[in-house]
Amino acid sequence: MAVLLANGTLAIRLDQFGRVSSLSFPHVGREVQNHQAVHRIGVWVDGEFSWIDDGAWRLTMRLPQGALVAHTVLKHERLGLVLECDDFVDSKVNVFGRNIHVVNLRTETRQVRLFLHQAFRLHDDGQAIDSAQYVEASRALLHYRGRRVFAAGLRTFDGRDFDRWTVGRFGDGLDGAWRDAEDGELAGCPHEYGMTDSVLGCSLRLAALASDRCTYWLAAGTSIKEALGLHEKTRSVGLVRSLARTTDFWHKWLSPGFRAAQKLPLPHRKAFINSLLTLRAHTDESGLVLTDDAVGNCRLYDAAFALWPLIRLGYGDEAAMFFEACRRIFETDGYFAPAYYTDGEPVATDTAWRQDRPPMRLRDAAAVLFIFCQFATSRVGAERSRQLYQSVAAKVATFLTDNWDNPAADDDAAFVWRLSRAALEQASELAQQHDDPANAVQWRTCADDISTQLAGHDADEMTMDAVYAAYMFGVEGEGEAERTGQLVNEATQTLAVVDGLFKRRADDPDSSVVASLWLAQYYIETGELARAERIVDLIRERRIMKTGVVNEHSASSVVASAEYINTLLDMIVAQR
């Protein structure tokens, strides 16, 4: 169970305990500022201390408001306490906020001390040279190094600032300042240098069967002045307005999704909305999409297809930003690197360059072109795409035309060729609309050449990718539907798993949400709605967490969420 909260610049990942397990700034997934360090929450009451990850707390986490706001409830039976947290990243400014509600389940008045911890490794470059200090004038704990600055604050609901604090170091045999909190007190150390952490504490007096509230925030900036300015404004105004503004932003952004969700069976509506939030949370302000949470990069194939359901729903801004990012990151003449960080920098690869060009998978270029054509023919993209036709579509189509017969070793050749053919056919039609007849002919001719190559290509191993390519990027022709049907029948026998879902490849250890959804999409296309519904229902029941994140083993949550949305949209269309 985990959830990503983000605004395109500041991204906070909460783990299964509700702790901040990953914090990236100033790009989503880029520069994880707390690499291998978590931000903890602890409670001292009746002379006993407990961290929320010590196994004694029962936790539930949801996105209950139709907004990118995580509602976490933690209950400790023996201590007789409940913590309710509403966690969010402000939609307008780079502030992470936590509204914390502490409930006393006992029939006597009690003194409770709440401790909020933060740990940083700024710039994520392995150098332990951060600074942390207490800033008396601002009532803040400040972590900084160069142009990465974070300011933490904590206030009770009646306006009292934290009454305990300390800073410390961790690593090289040191646990960190968080250990200092376990006796209910903090040393008040004012400054540390190295790999630093810090703790804030506040005291709450809880009457019998009553509660109290406090607010915690972490302001991010590229200078001390900026971070402290955000901190001081948050301290003055509070988080109530910030939360309301953020909730309102997400409600407005989700409007097209809400309209579509009303056409779905009730059990799927919440997961549909939360999957949309997952896609948007992984989108950086640069336009690139964080598709691999584990390594923090963007694969253009995955990113392009993650945009498809957004385009179908009418989200034109995200698509336009992505294609503008593609224009900026071209290495040369439509040539992409294998992967990028979300700030547009190429990821290092162990594959050698060929002449002056980096290695790449043809599927990335083909996917960008295919989805661009979907965007260009949509109601939200027809006008916006005109400005990008020459600088994106024409360059990528020309690159594919020149290189289609040289797929990378890690590419499934048949899959890439089918996708490339479909992309070039659509690009040819787009060229005609843009009064570009020479390219229209060239790209159509190349698509025909690929068809000839496919006709003589020996069958690859049985994969669900082959099934998807056959019906999604295949051609209408004599016997094509029958051949695809035979392929599907073989796949359902070879790739079936005991959980009722399907693997992507025969040697995969587990079933795949993406592979199963591809099969469901085929069933929808062929009118077998009941079979599609069984697959989708199984995925909702078994593979979608309460936070709305799809539990996928063989693909990113972004890709899986996108295919889940696509499948439900296909069901809506089929039922009209």
C-alpha positions in Angstrom: 0.0 0.0 0.0 1.5 3.3 -1.1 0.5 6.6 -2.7 2.2 9.3 -4.6 1.2 12.9 -3.8 2.5 15.5 -6.2 2.0 18.8 -8.0 4.4 18.4 -10.9 7.4 19.7 -9.0 7.3 18.4 -5.4 6.4 14.7 -5.1 5.9 12.8 -1.8 5.5 9.0 -1.6 3.8 7.6 1.5 4.6 4.0 2.3 2.5 1.3 3.8 2.9 2.9 7.3 2.0 6.4 6.2 5.6 7.5 6.4 7.3 9.7 3.8 9.4 7.1 2.0 10.4 9.2 -0.9 10.6 13.0 -1.5 11.6 14.4 -4.9 12.1 18.0 -5.8 12.1 20.0 -8.1 11.0 17.2 -10.6 8.7 14.2 -10.0 11.0 11.2 -9.3 14.2 13.2 -10.0 16.6 14.0 -7.1 15.1 11.9 -4.3 16.0 14.1 -1.4 15.7 11.4 1.2 17.2 8.4 -0.5 17.1 5.4 1.7 15.7 7.5 4.6 12.1 7.8 5.8 10.3 10.5 7.7 8.8 9.0 10.8 5.8 9.8 13.1 5.9 8.9 16.8 3.7 9.3 19.9 4.6 9.5 23.6 1.8 8.9 26.1 1.6 7.6 29.6 5.3 7.2 29.8 5.4 5.0 26.7 6.7 5.8 23.2 5.6 4.2 19.9 6.6 4.8 16.2 3.8 4.2 13.8 5.8 1.5 12.0 6.5 -0.6 15.1 3.8 -3.2 14.3 1.3 -2.1 17.0 -0.7 0.3 14.9 -3.5 -0.8 12.6 -3.5 1.3 9.5 -5.9 2.1 6.6 -5.1 4.5 3.8 -7.5 5.8 1.2 -8.1 8.6 -1.3 -11.6 9.3 -0.2 -12.3 12.8 -1.5 -11.9 12.5 -5.3 -8.7 14.4 -4.8 -5.0 13.6 -4.4 -5.3 13.7 -0.6 -4.4 10.7 1.4 -6.6 10.0 4.4 -4.7 7.7 6.8 -6.2 6.3 10.0 -3.9 4.6 12.6 -5.2 2.9 15.7 -3.2 1.7 18.7 -5.5 -0.4 20.8 -3.3 -0.8 23.8 -2.3 2.9 24.0 -5.9 3.9 23.4 -5.1 6.4 20.6 -6.2 7.1 17.0 -4.3 9.2 14.6 -6.1 10.5 11.5 -3.9 12.2 8.9 -5.0 14.2 5.8 -1.8 14.4 3.7 -1.4 16.4 0.5 1.0 18.4 -1.7 -0.4 21.9 -2.3 -1.6 22.2 -5.9 -0.2 25.8 -6.2 2.9 26.0 -4.0 5.6 23.5 -3.0 4.4 22.6 0.4 3.6 19.2 1.8 1.0 19.4 4.5 -0.4 17.0 7.2 -3.5 17.8 9.1 -3.3 15.4 12.1 -6.2 14.6 14.3 -5.3 12.8 17.6 -8.2 11.0 19.4 -8.1 9.8 23.0 -10.1 6.5 23.4 -9.7 6.4 27.2 -12.1 7.8 29.8 -9.4 9.9 31.5 -7.6 13.1 30.5 -4.1 12.4 29.1 -1.0 14.3 28.0 0.2 13.2 24.5 3.3 14.3 22.7 3.4 14.0 19.0 6.8 13.8 17.1 7.4 14.5 13.4 10.7 13.5 12.0 12.4 14.3 8.7 15.7 13.0 7.2 17.5 14.3 4.1 20.2 13.4 1.6 20.0 16.5 -0.6 20.8 16.3 -4.3 20.9 12.5 -4.0 24.5 12.4 -5.0 25.9 10.3 -2.1 27.6 13.2 -0.5 26.8 13.7 3.2 27.3 17.5 3.3 23.9 18.8 4.2 23.2 21.4 6.9 20.3 21.4 9.4 19.5 24.1 11.9 16.8 25.6 14.1 15.7 29.0 12.9 14.4 30.8 16.0 12.9 33.8 14.2 10.9 31.7 11.8 10.1 28.9 14.2 11.4 26.4 11.6 13.8 23.5 11.3 15.8 24.2 8.1 17.6 21.6 5.9 19.7 23.0 3.1 22.5 22.5 0.6 23.0 24.8 -2.3 19.7 25.2 -4.2 17.8 22.6 -2.3 16.1 23.8 0.8 13.4 22.4 3.1 11.7 24.1 6.0 9.6 22.2 8.5 7.0 23.5 10.9 4.5 22.2 13.4 1.6 23.9 15.2 -1.3 22.9 17.3 -4.8 23.8 16.1 -5.0 26.7 18.7 -1.8 28.3 17.3 1.0 27.0 19.5 4.2 26.2 17.8 6.2 23.1 18.5 7.6 23.0 22.0 10.4 20.4 21.4 13.0 20.1 18.6 16.4 18.8 17.8 18.6 18.2 14.8 21.1 15.3 14.3 23.0 13.1 11.9 22.5 9.6 10.6 24.7 7.1 8.8 28.2 5.9 9.6 26.9 4.1 12.6 24.5 6.9 13.7 20.8 6.1 13.9 19.7 9.8 13.8 17.9 12.4 15.8 14.7 10.3 15.8 16.2 8.1 18.5 16.3 11.1 20.8 12.5 11.3 20.8 11.9 7.8 22.4 12.0 9.1 25.9 9.5 11.8 25.1 12.0 14.6 25.2 14.3 16.3 22.6 17.8 17.6 23.2 17.4 20.9 21.4 20.6 20.6 19.3 20.6 23.8 17.1 22.8 22.8 14.2 24.4 19.8 12.4 26.4 19.3 9.3 26.6 16.0 7.3 23.7 13.6 6.5 21.2 15.3 8.7 17.8 14.6 10.2 15.6 16.5 12.7 12.6 16.1 14.9 9.7 18.4 15.9 7.5 17.7 18.9 4.3 19.3 20.3 2.2 18.6 23.4 -1.5 18.0 23.4 -3.9 17.7 26.3 -6.6 15.3 25.5 -9.7 15.2 27.6 -11.5 11.9 28.2 -12.9 10.5 24.9 -11.9 13.8 23.2 -9.4 14.9 20.6 -7.2 17.7 19.4 -5.5 18.6 16.2 -2.2 19.9 14.9 -0.7 20.8 11.5 2.7 19.8 10.1 4.2 21.1 6.9 7.4 20.9 4.8 8.1 23.8 2.5 10.5 23.2 -0.5 12.5 25.9 -2.3 15.6 26.5 -4.4 16.8 29.1 -1.9 16.7 29.6 1.9 14.6 32.8 1.2 12.1 30.9 -0.9 11.7 28.0 1.5 11.4 30.1 4.6 9.0 32.5 2.8 6.7 29.5 2.1 7.1 28.3 5.6 6.2 31.6 7.2 3.2 32.1 5.0 2.0 28.6 5.8 2.6 29.2 9.5 0.6 32.4 9.3 -2.3 31.2 7.2 -2.5 27.5 8.2 -3.3 24.5 6.1 -7.1 24.7 6.0 -7.1 27.0 3.0 -4.3 25.1 1.4 -6.2 21.8 1.7 -9.4 23.4 0.4 -7.6 24.9 -2.6 -5.9 21.6 -3.4 -9.1 19.6 -3.1 -10.9 22.1 -5.3 -8.1 21.9 -7.9 -8.4 18.1 -8.1 -12.2 18.2 -8.2 -12.0 20.6 -11.2 -9.3 18.6 -12.9 -11.3 15.4 -12.5 -14.4 16.8 -14.0 -14.1 14.8 -17.3 -13.3 11.7 -15.3 -16.3 12.2 -13.0 -18.6 12.4 -16.1 -17.1 9.2 -17.5 -17.3 7.4 -14.1 -21.0 8.0 -13.9 -21.4 5.6 -16.9 -19.5 2.8 -15.2 -20.9 0.2 -12.8 -20.7 1.5 -9.2 -17.9 -0.8 -8.0 -15.5 0.5 -10.6 -16.0 4.3 -10.2 -13.7 4.9 -7.3 -10.8 2.9 -8.8 -11.3 4.6 -12.1 -11.0 8.1 -10.5 -8.0 7.0 -8.4 -6.3 5.6 -11.4 -6.7 8.9 -13.1 -5.1 10.6 -10.1 -2.2 8.1 -10.3 -1.5 9.1 -13.9 -1.6 12.8 -13.1 0.6 12.5 -10.0 3.3 10.9 -12.1 3.3 13.8 -14.6 6.1 16.3 -14.2 5.7 20.0 -15.0 8.2 19.4 -17.8 5.6 17.2 -19.6 7.5 13.9 -19.1 5.9 11.1 -17.1 7.5 9.1 -14.3 6.9 5.6 -15.6 9.4 3.7 -13.5 9.2 4.5 -9.8 12.0 2.2 -8.8 14.7 3.9 -10.8 13.0 7.3 -11.3 12.9 7.6 -15.0 10.6 8.0 -18.0 10.4 5.4 -20.8 8.8 7.2 -23.7 6.8 4.1 -24.9 5.2 3.8 -21.5 4.7 7.5 -21.1 3.0 7.9 -24.5 0.6 5.1 -23.9 -0.1 6.4 -20.4 -1.4 9.6 -22.1 -3.9 7.7 -24.3 -6.7 7.5 -21.8 -6.2 11.1 -20.9 -6.5 12.2 -24.5 -9.7 10.1 -24.8 -11.1 11.9 -21.8 -10.3 15.3 -23.2 -7.2 16.2 -21.2 -5.3 18.1 -23.8 -2.8 20.0 -21.6 -1.0 16.9 -20.4 -0.6 15.6 -24.0 0.6 18.9 -25.4 3.1 19.2 -22.6 4.4 15.7 -23.3 4.9 16.3 -27.0 6.5 19.6 -26.4 8.9 17.8 -24.1 9.6 15.3 -26.8 10.5 18.1 -29.1 13.0 19.5 -26.6 14.7 16.2 -25.8 15.4 14.9 -29.4 19.0 13.9 -29.5 19.0 14.5 -33.3 16.5 14.1 -36.1 13.8 12.3 -34.1 16.3 10.1 -32.3 15.4 9.5 -28.6 17.7 8.1 -25.9 16.5 4.8 -24.3 15.2 6.6 -21.2 15.1 10.1 -19.6 14.8 11.6 -16.1 11.7 13.8 -15.8 13.8 16.9 -16.1 14.7 15.8 -19.7 18.2 14.6 -19.0 19.0 11.2 -20.6 19.6 8.2 -18.4 23.0 6.6 -18.6 23.1 3.3 -20.5 25.5 0.5 -20.7 24.9 0.1 -24.5 27.4 1.8 -26.8 26.5 4.7 -29.1 26.6 4.1 -32.8 28.5 6.9 -34.5 26.9 10.1 -33.1 23.7 8.5 -32.0 22.7 7.0 -28.6 21.1 3.5 -28.5 17.3 3.4 -28.5 14.4 1.1 -28.9 12.3 1.7 -32.0 9.2 1.1 -29.9 9.7 4.5 -28.2 9.7 6.4 -31.4 6.8 4.4 -32.8 4.7 4.9 -29.6 5.3 8.7 -29.6 4.2 8.9 -33.2 1.2 6.6 -32.8 -0.1 8.6 -29.8 0.7 11.9 -31.4 -1.6 10.9 -34.3 -4.3 10.0 -31.7 -3.9 13.4 -30.2 -3.9 15.2 -33.5 -7.2 13.6 -34.5 -8.9 14.2 -31.1 -11.1 17.2 -30.3 -8.6 18.6 -27.8 -5.5 18.1 -30.0 -6.5 19.0 -33.5 -5.4 22.7 -33.2 -2.6 22.2 -30.7 -0.9 19.5 -32.7 -0.5 21.8 -35.8 2.4 23.6 -34.1 4.1 20.3 -33.4 3.6 18.5 -36.7 6.9 19.4 -38.3 9.0 19.5 -35.1 7.7 16.2 -33.7 5.6 14.0 -36.0 7.5 14.6 -39.2 10.9 14.0 -37.5 9.8 10.9 -35.7 8.1 9.5 -38.8 11.2 10.1 -40.9 13.4 8.5 -38.3 11.1 5.4 -38.3 11.2 5.3 -42.1 15.0 5.3 -42.1 15.5 2.8 -39.2 12.5 0.5 -38.9 14.4 -2.5 -40.2 16.9 -2.3 -37.4 15.1 -3.0 -34.1 17.2 -3.2 -30.9 18.0 -6.5 -29.4 15.6 -6.1 -26.5 12.7 -5.3 -28.8 10.1 -7.8 -29.9 10.5 -7.2 -33.7 7.0 -8.2 -34.7 5.4 -6.0 -32.1 7.6 -3.0 -33.0 6.9 -3.5 -36.7 3.1 -3.7 -36.2 3.2 -0.6 -34.0 5.5 1.3 -36.5 3.3 0.3 -39.4 0.2 1.6 -37.6 1.9 4.8 -36.6 3.3 5.5 -40.2 -0.1 4.8 -41.8 -1.7 7.4 -39.5 1.2 9.8 -40.0 0.6 9.5 -43.7 -3.0 10.5 -43.3 -1.9 13.4 -41.0 0.6 14.5 -43.7 -2.2 14.8 -46.2 -4.1 17.0 -43.8 -1.0 19.2 -43.4 -0.5 19.5 -47.2 2.6 17.4 -47.1 2.1 15.0 -50.0 5.8 13.9 -50.3 6.0 12.6 -46.8 2.5 11.2 -47.0 3.6 8.9 -49.9 7.0 8.1 -48.3 5.5 7.1 -44.9 2.7 5.0 -46.6 5.3 3.2 -48.7 7.3 2.4 -45.6 4.2 1.1 -43.9 3.7 -1.2 -46.9 7.3 -2.4 -46.7 6.8 -3.3 -43.1 3.7 -5.3 -44.0 5.7 -7.3 -46.5 8.4 -7.9 -43.8 5.7 -9.1 -41.4 4.2 -11.5 -43.9 7.5 -13.3 -44.1 8.4 -13.1 -40.4 8.4 -16.3 -38.4 6.2 -16.4 -35.4 7.7 -15.1 -32.2 7.2 -16.8 -28.8 3.6 -16.8 -27.5 3.2 -13.5 -25.5 0.2 -11.3 -24.7 2.2 -8.5 -26.4 1.6 -10.4 -29.7 -2.1 -10.7 -29.0 -2.3 -6.9 -28.3 -0.3 -6.0 -31.4 -2.5 -8.3 -33.6 -5.8 -6.7 -32.8 -4.7 -3.1 -31.9 -2.2 -2.6 -34.7 -3.2 -5.2 -37.2 -4.7 -4.6 -40.6 -8.1 -5.4 -41.9 -7.7 -8.2 -44.4 -8.9 -11.6 -45.4 -8.4 -14.1 -42.6 -6.9 -11.5 -40.3 -9.7 -11.7 -37.7 -9.6 -15.5 -37.8 -5.8 -15.6 -37.3 -6.1 -13.2 -34.4 -8.8 -15.3 -32.8 -6.5 -18.4 -33.1 -3.7 -16.4 -31.5 -6.0 -15.4 -28.6 -7.2 -19.0 -28.1 -3.6 -20.2 -27.8 -2.7 -17.3 -25.5 -5.5 -18.0 -23.1 -4.4 -21.6 -22.8 -0.6 -20.9 -22.6 -0.7 -17.8 -20.4 -3.6 -18.6 -18.0 -2.8 -18.4 -14.2 -4.7 -20.0 -11.4 -5.9 -16.6 -10.1 -8.1 -16.2 -13.2 -5.8 -13.7 -14.8 -3.0 -14.1 -17.4 0.7 -13.8 -17.7 2.5 -11.6 -20.2 5.0 -14.2 -21.2 5.1 -17.9 -20.5 8.1 -17.8 -18.3 6.8 -15.0 -16.1 6.2 -16.1 -12.5 3.0 -14.2 -11.9 -0.1 -12.9 -13.7 0.0 -9.4 -15.2 -2.7 -6.8 -14.8 -1.6 -5.2 -18.1 -1.7 -8.5 -20.0 -5.1 -9.4 -18.6 -6.5 -6.0 -19.5 -5.2 -6.3 -23.1 -7.1 -9.5 -23.4 -10.2 -7.9 -21.9 -9.9 -5.1 -24.5 -9.9 -7.7 -27.3 -13.0 -9.3 -25.8 -14.7 -6.0 -25.8 -13.8 -5.3 -29.4 -15.2 -8.7 -30.5 -18.4 -8.3 -28.5 -17.6 -10.7 -25.7 -18.4 -8.3 -22.9 -19.2 -10.9 -20.3 -15.6 -12.3 -20.6 -14.1 -8.9 -20.4 -16.2 -8.0 -17.4 -15.0 -11.1 -15.5 -11.4 -10.0 -16.1 -11.9 -6.4 -15.0 -13.9 -7.5 -11.9 -11.1 -9.8 -10.9 -8.5 -7.0 -11.2 -10.6 -4.6 -9.2 -11.1 -7.2 -6.4 -7.6 -8.6 -6.2 -5.1 -6.2 -7.7 -6.2 -2.6 -7.0 -5.4 -1.3 -3.5 -7.6 1.0 -1.5 -5.4 4.0 -2.5 -6.4 3.3 -6.1 -2.9 2.2 -7.1 -2.9 -1.0 -9.3 -0.7 -3.7 -7.8 1.3 -4.8 -10.8 4.3 -7.0 -10.8 5.6 -6.8 -14.3 4.9 -3.2 -15.2 4.7 0.2 -13.6 1.6 1.4 -11.7 1.3 4.2 -14.4 1.1 1.7 -17.3 -1.3 -0.6 -15.4 -3.5 2.4 -14.3 -3.6 3.6 -17.9 -4.7 0.3 -19.3 -7.3 -0.1 -16.5 -8.8 3.3 -17.5 -8.6 2.4 -21.2 -10.5 -0.9 -20.7 -13.3 0.8 -18.7 -13.6 3.5 -21.4 -13.9 0.7 -24.0 -16.7 -0.8 -22.0 -18.5 2.5 -21.9 -18.2 2.8 -25.7 -19.3 -0.8 -26.3 -22.4 -0.4 -24.1 -23.8 2.7 -26.0 
